[in-house]
Structure formats: C-alpha cells, structure tokens
Amino acid sequence: MIIILLSKLTSVFQIIDDKIDFIIFLFEGFLIIIFILICIWFYGFIRKNLGLDKQTQELKKIRKLLEEINLKDN
C-alpha cells in the first residue's frame, strides 16, 4: 500500500518537474525572441539616425538637386 502511494507521489512530482522545465524552456525561448527583435529594432534605429537607409540617401540626392536648381535660377 505504501509503495503504491509513494510511486503515485513520485509520478506526480515527476509531472510537476516536467511542467516546470517546459515553462522555463518557453520563457527562455520568449527571451531569445525579444532579444532578437530588440537587435533588429536597434539596427534599424541606428541606420535611420546615421542616414544610411535608402530613403534618407534619396532625400539627400533630391535636396542636392534642388539646391543646384536654385543656384542656377539665382
């Protein structure tokens, strides 16, 4: 009788341990995904602020062309 109760208790503890390990695994995966998203955002933020993205480069070209046109008109 005691052996049966102990084996059931052991299996319950094993199930609880497996669930806790699974939750920790999901939490680690979630943290990795958040870290990757922060890295991607940071990369884009730096490119945008340093003017390395295509839109900023196009705006610089357009601004330069408009300045040349304005200098020719004057």
URUR-V61302 format. One record per residue. N is the residue number from 1. SS is DSSP state (H for helix, E for strand, C for the rest). PSI is psi as a letter, one per 40 degrees, with the letter a starting at -180 (* if undefined). D_LAST is the distance of its C-alpha to the last C-alpha in Angstrom with 1 decimal. Layout:
BEGIN
n/ss/psi/d_last
N/SS/PSI/D_LAST
N/SS/PSI/D_LAST
END
This chain:
BEGIN
n/ss/psi/d_last
1/C/d/103.7
2/H/d/101.8
3/H/d/100.4
4/H/d/99.0
5/H/d/97.3
6/H/d/95.9
7/H/d/94.5
8/H/d/92.9
9/H/d/91.4
10/H/d/90.2
11/H/d/88.5
12/H/d/86.9
13/H/d/85.5
14/H/d/84.3
15/H/d/82.4
16/H/d/80.9
17/H/d/79.9
18/H/d/78.3
19/H/d/76.3
20/H/d/75.1
21/H/d/74.0
22/H/d/72.2
23/H/d/70.3
24/H/d/69.3
25/H/d/68.1
26/H/d/66.0
27/H/d/64.6
28/H/d/63.7
29/H/d/62.0
30/H/d/60.1
31/H/d/58.9
32/H/d/57.8
33/H/d/55.8
34/H/d/54.1
35/H/d/53.3
36/H/d/51.7
37/H/d/49.6
38/H/d/48.4
39/H/d/47.5
40/H/d/45.5
41/H/d/43.7
42/H/d/43.1
43/H/d/41.7
44/H/d/39.2
45/H/d/38.3
46/H/d/37.6
47/H/d/35.5
48/H/d/33.4
49/H/d/32.9
50/H/e/32.1
51/C/f/29.6
52/C/e/31.8
53/C/i/32.2
54/H/d/30.5
55/H/d/28.6
56/H/d/26.9
57/H/d/26.0
58/H/d/24.5
59/H/d/22.5
60/H/d/21.2
61/H/d/20.2
62/H/d/18.5
63/H/d/16.6
64/H/d/15.5
65/H/d/14.5
66/H/d/12.4
67/H/d/10.7
68/H/d/10.1
69/H/d/8.8
70/H/d/6.4
71/H/d/5.3
72/H/d/5.5
73/H/d/3.8
74/C/*/0.0
END
